[in-house]
Amino acid sequence: MDEPTRRVLQLFIEMGADSLDLHTLFEAGGNDPTSRERVLNIVARLVDSGDLEPRGGDFYLITDKGRRAVR
């Protein structure tokens, strides 16, 4: 797993949250447009792989698989 992907998943652990919104996840990558686009791509891949679950309204839930991936 690359470092940016790990940072996105680690943010859930650090914040002690099962669910985070996309704006919070942007903090894992930075505020410039390129970084935000990278975070969007990472989140899409994590949803496709089952590490995150979309919850509507730009919220994402970390799954058990996602938690295991950052241990």
PyMOL commands that set and color helices and strands:
alter all, ss='L'
color gray80, all
select helices_A, chain A and resi 3-15+22-26+33-49+64-69
alter helices_A, ss='H'
color red, helices_A
select strands_A, chain A and resi 19-21+52-56+59-62
alter strands_A, ss='S'
color yellow, strands_A
deselect
rebuild
show_as cartoon
